[in-house]
Amino acid sequence: MKNTDRLWAKLVLAPSVILLAIFVYGFIARTGYTSLTDWGSDPAQALSLNPVIKFIGFQNYTDLFTGGLNVRFRQDLISTLFFTVFFIAGCLGLGLSLALMLDRNPRGEGLWRTIFLFPMSLSFIVTGTIWRWMLQPQGGVNQLLGLDPNRYEWLTGRASVLGFDWNRLPLLTAVVVAVVLGVLAYQALRAGQRSRMLVASGCAALLLVWALFVGPNVKLLPAPELHGFNIAFIGIIIAAVWQMSGYTMALYLAGLRGIPEEIREAARVDGAGEWASYRHVVFPLLAPITLSAMIILGHISLKIFDLVFAMTGPDNAATDVPALLMYITSFRQNAFAVGAAIGTVLLLLVAVIIVPYLASQFRTEEAR
């Protein structure tokens, strides 16, 4: 009977597995292979029935990160990283604040919860259309705040801040990874995991030595290339946070309501005040929810496309993102191989966020 049930389960799942293998992983593999060719290098024959396609290896990736004609991609990549940081911070901060407010059971809680969750029901296209109108020079935001429309160009400004030289990217990456490894080594030390602590601290020390003696001499480009955070992205970040903060509020509110009152009462009996109770009891219990929200929001921000398209269109380079550039490169310039390379880079960035989270979740399930 057990074998029969297992056979039926496999038969029921087989169509989904086959379709997933073909239309997801098969297309991913095809995109990866296309990124290793020169398809589209000759626009005249890119759309022909039998285009001449040559295998060129990782040349497209090399050109994206070090080629002189791909400045836009590098700026888009930096813009997306800045957008991800500010978007996640805004959603977590506002969502937690709203959840803490609703956790106190204010009058009309159901109405407030519905209002806060309403933006989440909209698509990014609708949100972008609404906020594009509001952030126009003569739009609602400037008029409501009494701002000069000629000075506050929310979506069309060209100014940037937090600039750095692209040639410093290997050095900055090494320092950031070393700091992360240092934090992991400290956590392993506190947990009594000596071997893990030694490995993490040793890798961090090697990276710091490389950053001190080798990193300053590594140059990706022959000349300095400055990149930074474009101010025009502030309007897009405001719109994105407005839509997704209700989602993080719902996650945090569910977490707050799931904390037993006995734990909070025990903290008060031990003499903990309001802030100490939240700092030492409530917030640590919300850490898994924060991690889950960061993973989901990071995934959304890295592949953001429709919100930017709706708010600023495909031709505003100041608010460009890699997903939008992939669309322009593939379907306007017919440079399919370069577009596939951009898509593969985005896939790898998402995998860097998703895979460690899934691995930790599987380890947690196995431990149970």
N, C-alpha and C positions, 0 to 999 in steps of 0.2 A: 504493500500500500504506500509506503514511504517512497519507494522508487517511482511509483506511478505519479505521485504528487510532484516529485522533483522533475520528472519528464514533462508534465503539463506546465510547470512553472517555466521551464526552459523554452518550451514552445510558445508560450504567451509572450515571453520577453524577447524572443529571437527577432521579430520584426523591428522592434524599437532599437535593439542593438545593431542590427544591420543598417538601418537608416541613419543611426547616429554615427556609425563607422564611416559611411559613405559621405553624408552631407555635412558632417562636422569635422571629424579627424581627417577624412579624405581631402576635403577642401583646404584644411590647414596644411596638410602635406603638399598639396598642389601649389598653394601660395608660397610655401617655403622654397619649393623647387623653382618657381617662377622668379623669386627674388635673387636666385643665383644665375640668372640668364641676363641677356641684353635686350629682351623683348621691349620694344618701344624706343630703342636708341635711334632708330630711323623712323620718324613719324610718318613718312610717306608709305611705308609698307607695314606699319604696326597693325592695321585693321584688315590687311589682305587675308584671303582665304588660306594661304600657305605662307605665313611670314617666316623669314629667315631668322632663326633664334639660335644664339650661341651660348654655350655654358661659360660663364666668366668667374665662377666662384664667388668669393666675398667682396668683389670689387664694388658693388652697389653700397654695401655697408661701409666700406672704407671711404667712399665718396661722401656718404651722408655725414660722417663724423669728422672727416678731415679734408674733404674736397672744397675748393674755393667757390663752387657754384651752389652749395647747399647751406648757405648762411640762414636761410629762412627755416629750414628744418631744425637747425640747432637752436634758433631762437624759440621756435614753437615748443621744442622739448623743454627748454628752461621755463617757458611760460606755463606749460602744463604742470611742471613740478611745483612752481610757486602757487598755481591755482589749487593743486591738490592739498598743499599745506594749509593755506588760508581757508579753503572750503571745509576741510575736515575740522579745523579748529573752530570755525564759526558754527558749524552744525552741532558739534559736541557741546560747546559752551552755551549756545542758545537753547538747545534741546534739554540739557541738564537743568538750566535755570527754569524753564517752563515746567519740567517734571517736578522739580522741588516745590514750585508754587502750587501745582495741582495736588501734590501729595499732602498738602495741608487742608484738603477738602474745603476749598473756598465755595461761597455761594454761587450757584450756577455752574458747577464744575463740568457737567455734561455739555453745556453750551460752549464753554471755553475750550474743552477738549476737541469738540467738533470744529471750531474755528481754527485752532492750531493745526489740525490734521487736514483741513480742506485743501491747502496748496499741494499736498502730496497726491491728491486725486487727479491733478492736472498733468498733462504731458509737458515735456520740456519745450515743445513748440508753442503751446499756449502760453506757458510762463514767459518764454522769450518774447512773444508778441506783446504781451501786457507790459513787461518791463522796458521793452524798446520804446514804446510810446511814452512811458513815464519818465524815461531818462533822456528823451530828446531835449535839445537846448531850450525849446519853449514848452517842454512837457511838465507833468505834474510835480516832480521832485523839485526842480528849480523854482517853480512858482510857489510851491508850498513852503520851502525854506527861504524864499526871497533871495536866491543866488543869481549872480550875473550869468546869463546863458552864454555870453561870449568867453567867459573864463572857465566855467565848469562844463567841460566837454566830457561827459561820462563815458561815452563809447567811441569817441573819435580822437581822443588825445594821443599824442606821440611821445610824451615824457615818460621816463622810466627811472626806477630807483633800484637799489641793491645790485648794482652792476658788478660784473667780474669778467676777467679774461678767460675765454674758452681754453686757452693753453694751460690754465691752472686747474682744469677739471680733474686730471689724474691725481694731482696733489690733494685737492679738496676731497675727492672720493676716498683716498687712502686715510686721510685724517678722520673722516666720518666713520668709516668702517672700523678704524682703530678704537674710536670712542665707544662704538657699539660693543665691540669685543671686550673692552674694559668693563663696561657695565655688566655684560654676561659673566665675566670672570668674578666680579664682585658678588653677583648673585650666587654663583656656584660656590664661592668661599663661604658665604653665609649659610648655604644649604649643606655644607660639609662635603661637597663633591670636589675632592682635591684634584683628581686627574683632569676633570673638565676645566677647572680653574687654571691649571698649569697650561693646558693647550690654548685656551682663550687668551690668557695673558701673554703667552709666548708669541702668538700670532699678532696680537696688538703691538707688542714691542718691535717685532720685525717690520710691521707696517710703519711705525713711527720712525724707525731708523731709515727706512726707504724714503719716507717723506722729508726727512732732514737732509739727507745726503744725495739722493738721486732725483726725487720729485721735482725740485726747482729747475732741473736741467731738461726735463721732458717737455717737448714742444709738439703739439698736435698740428699746428699751423705755422707757416713761416713768419707770419706777422700777427700782432695782437688782434683779437676779435672780441669786442665787448658785448655782453648780453646782460639783461636785467629783467626786472618785473615791470611790465608796462602798466601805467596807471589806468589805462582804458579797461583793464580787466576787473577793476573794482566793481563796476556796474554788473558785470556778469557774475562775479562772486556773490554780490548782494542777492541777485535773482536766484542763484543756485541754493544759497543758504535759506532764503525765504521758502523755497519749495521743500527742502529735505530736512529742515530742523524739526518739523512735526514728526517725521519718522523717528529721529533719535529721541524726541520727547516720549513717544510711545514706548520705545525700548526701555528708556530709563524709568518711566513711570511703572511699567510692568515689573522691573527689577526692584524698585522701591516698595511696591505693594507686596512683593514676594518675600521681603525681609520680615521674619517673625517679630512681633512686638516685644516678645520676651527678651530678645537680644538687645533692643534699644533700652528696655527697662533695666536690664542688668547693667548696661553702661551708665545709666543715670544713678543707679544705686551705688556704683563704684565711684561716684563723684564727677563723672564726665559732664561737662557743660554741653550746650547745643552744638557749638563748633567742633569741640573735641569728639563728640559722639559721631558727627558726620565724617570727620577726618580719620578716625581710627576704627570705626565700625562700618558705617554705611558705604563710604567711597571704596574701601577695599573690596567689599562684597559686590560692587558694581563694576569691578575691573573686567570680568569676562564680557559683560555687555559692552563696555567701552571698546574692547578689542574687536568684537564682532561688528560694531558700528564702524570702526575705522577701516576694517577690511572691505565692507560693502561700499562705504563712501569713497574709499580709495579706488576701488574698481570702477565706480561710476565716473569719477573725475578723470581718470587716465584715458578713458575712451569717450569723453564728452564730445559731442558733435552737434546734435540738434539744437541745443540751447544757444551755442555760439552762432550757428547758421541763422537762427531766427532773430537774434539780437543785432548782429553786425554784418551778416552776409559772408560770402566766401572771398571777397576781395579786400577786406580790411586786414592788412598784414599785421597791424598792431595787436589784434586780438585773435590771431590765428592759433590753431592747435594742430598736433600731428594728425589726428583723425580727419580733420578738414583738409589738411594738405594732402593726405593720402587720396581723398576724393578728387581734389583738383588735379593732382599729378596723374591719376589713373584715367579719369574720364574727361578731362579737358586737354591735357597734353598727350594722352595716350602712351605715357611712359609706364607701362604696366609693371615692368620689373622693379622700377624704383618705388612705385606705389606698393607693390608686394613687400618690398624691404621695409618700408615704413610700417606697414601693418604687422610684420613679424616683430619689429622692435616693440610695438605696442603690446603684442601678445606676450613677449618676454617680460615686459614691465608688469603686466597684470599677473603673470605667473610668479614673479618675485614676491608679490603680495599674497596671492591666494594659496600657493603650494605650501609654504611653511605653516599657514593657518590650518589647512586641511590635515597636514601631517600631525600637528599638535592635537587636533580633534580626534584623529584615529588613535593616537597613543592614549588619549584620555579614555576613549571607549574601550580599548583593550585592557586598560588598567582596571576598569570596572568589572 
